[in-house]
Amino acid sequence: MLPARLREQIALVVSQASECGYCLAAHSAIGSSVGLSGDEIRDARTGASPDRKTEAALRFALRIVENRGRLSDEELGEVRSAGYTDEEIAELIGNVALTLLTNYFNHIAQTKVDFPAAPELATS
């Protein structure tokens, strides 16, 4: 099973890409509770991490969202070369899919944000 920190980082990058304010707020709060720092939460939202393996997972998750699940063999090879097994890759995909489900549900339901709102990301 993927570590809780990584599952939250995946939820953050996917929710950012989906522009789901509710899920960003919720996963920022949950991320803090599993030990992510404010910088790690911010970085995860952009698909970045100082840890190479974590960053590979976050970029993989972001590519799944951006390309609607259509990835090249090279993109799949990148996450494998970062050290992820086929079982872990399947779990990464499952976490992306689950997060998309909750993002879409909250978009449609127009769920009121009952967590502190996630801060806006600085644009360059």
C-alpha positions in Angstrom: 0.0 0.0 0.0 1.3 3.5 -0.9 2.2 5.6 2.2 -0.5 8.0 3.4 1.8 11.0 2.6 2.1 10.0 -1.0 -1.6 9.3 -1.3 -2.3 12.8 0.0 0.3 14.3 -2.4 -1.5 12.5 -5.3 -4.8 13.9 -4.2 -3.4 17.4 -4.1 -1.9 17.3 -7.6 -5.0 15.8 -9.1 -7.3 18.2 -7.2 -5.2 21.1 -8.4 -5.4 20.0 -12.0 -9.2 19.5 -11.6 -9.6 22.9 -9.9 -11.5 21.4 -7.0 -11.5 23.9 -4.2 -13.2 21.6 -1.7 -10.7 18.7 -2.3 -7.7 21.0 -2.2 -8.8 22.4 1.1 -9.6 18.9 2.5 -6.4 17.3 1.3 -4.3 20.2 2.5 -5.7 19.7 6.0 -5.4 15.9 5.8 -1.9 16.3 4.3 -0.9 18.3 7.3 -2.2 15.6 9.6 -0.1 13.0 8.0 3.1 15.1 8.3 3.3 17.1 5.1 4.8 20.6 5.6 3.2 23.6 4.0 6.0 23.6 1.4 5.4 19.9 0.6 1.7 20.6 0.2 2.3 23.5 -2.2 4.9 21.6 -4.1 2.6 18.5 -4.5 -0.1 20.7 -6.0 2.3 21.6 -8.8 3.6 18.0 -9.2 7.0 18.7 -7.6 8.9 17.2 -4.7 12.6 17.3 -3.6 12.3 13.5 -3.4 12.9 12.0 -6.9 10.7 9.0 -6.5 7.8 11.0 -5.1 8.1 13.6 -7.9 8.0 10.8 -10.5 4.7 9.6 -8.9 3.2 13.1 -8.9 4.2 13.8 -12.5 2.8 10.4 -13.5 -0.5 11.2 -11.7 -0.6 14.6 -13.4 0.0 13.1 -16.8 -2.8 10.7 -16.3 -5.2 13.6 -15.7 -3.9 15.8 -18.4 -3.8 13.0 -21.0 -7.1 11.3 -19.8 -5.3 8.1 -19.1 -3.5 7.8 -22.3 0.2 7.5 -21.6 3.1 6.5 -23.7 5.4 3.6 -23.0 8.1 6.1 -22.2 5.9 7.8 -19.6 5.2 4.5 -18.0 8.9 3.6 -18.1 9.7 6.8 -16.3 7.6 5.9 -13.2 9.0 2.3 -13.4 12.6 3.6 -13.5 11.9 5.7 -10.4 11.4 2.5 -8.6 7.7 1.8 -8.7 6.5 -1.8 -9.3 3.6 -2.7 -11.5 1.5 -3.2 -8.3 2.4 0.3 -7.0 1.7 1.8 -10.5 -1.8 0.2 -10.4 -2.3 1.8 -7.0 -1.1 5.1 -8.3 -3.7 4.9 -11.1 -6.4 3.9 -8.6 -5.6 6.9 -6.4 -5.8 9.2 -9.3 -9.2 7.7 -10.4 -10.6 7.9 -6.8 -9.5 11.5 -6.5 -11.1 12.4 -9.9 -14.3 10.8 -8.7 -14.4 12.9 -5.6 -13.4 16.1 -7.5 -16.2 15.6 -10.0 -18.7 14.7 -7.3 -17.9 17.9 -5.4 -18.0 20.0 -8.6 -21.5 18.7 -9.3 -22.7 18.9 -5.7 -21.2 22.3 -5.3 -20.0 21.2 -1.9 -19.4 24.0 0.5 -15.8 24.2 1.6 -15.8 23.5 5.4 -12.0 23.4 5.8 -9.7 26.4 5.6 -9.4 27.2 1.9 -6.1 26.2 0.2 -4.0 29.3 -0.6 -3.8 30.4 -4.2 -0.6 29.3 -5.9 1.7 32.0 -7.0 1.9 32.4 -10.7 5.0 33.3 -12.5 
